[in-house]
Amino acid sequence: MNEGEIIKIAQEAVKTILMASAPMLGFGLLVGLLVSIFQATTQIQEATLAFIPKILAVLISFIFFGPWILKLVVGFTQSIFMNMDQYIQ
């Protein structure tokens, strides 16, 4: 196993992590923006007001995108195990 193969595996791992976390982070960002706009228009400056909607948005997006995330991670893991004989030599 040379440095190029290690870098390729690391790139695929980072890509998989980013793709798996993107839906939850995106929904959390969107809900955070909406709550911030609501706080700015109503002048409610409660810091804890943003946490509950964000947590719920991330939970709902995880439930909705969970099967896709699981498929993505299992596919990456299977590719690692399938190509393990090439990496060991």
Contacts in CASP RR format, 6 or more apart in sequence:
PFRMAT RR
TARGET T0000
AUTHOR 0000-0000-0000
METHOD contacts of the structure
MODEL  1
MNEGEIIKIAQEAVKTILMASAPMLGFGLLVGLLVSIFQATTQIQEATLA
FIPKILAVLISFIFFGPWILKLVVGFTQSIFMNMDQYIQ
1 87 0 8 1.000
1 88 0 8 1.000
1 89 0 8 1.000
5 86 0 8 1.000
5 87 0 8 1.000
9 80 0 8 1.000
9 87 0 8 1.000
12 76 0 8 1.000
12 79 0 8 1.000
13 76 0 8 1.000
16 72 0 8 1.000
16 73 0 8 1.000
16 76 0 8 1.000
19 72 0 8 1.000
20 69 0 8 1.000
20 72 0 8 1.000
20 73 0 8 1.000
23 61 0 8 1.000
23 64 0 8 1.000
23 65 0 8 1.000
23 68 0 8 1.000
23 69 0 8 1.000
24 58 0 8 1.000
24 61 0 8 1.000
24 62 0 8 1.000
24 65 0 8 1.000
26 61 0 8 1.000
27 57 0 8 1.000
27 58 0 8 1.000
27 60 0 8 1.000
27 61 0 8 1.000
28 54 0 8 1.000
28 57 0 8 1.000
28 58 0 8 1.000
28 61 0 8 1.000
30 57 0 8 1.000
31 53 0 8 1.000
31 54 0 8 1.000
31 56 0 8 1.000
31 57 0 8 1.000
32 50 0 8 1.000
32 53 0 8 1.000
32 54 0 8 1.000
32 57 0 8 1.000
34 53 0 8 1.000
35 49 0 8 1.000
35 50 0 8 1.000
35 53 0 8 1.000
35 54 0 8 1.000
36 50 0 8 1.000
38 44 0 8 1.000
39 45 0 8 1.000
39 46 0 8 1.000
39 49 0 8 1.000
39 50 0 8 1.000
62 69 0 8 1.000
END
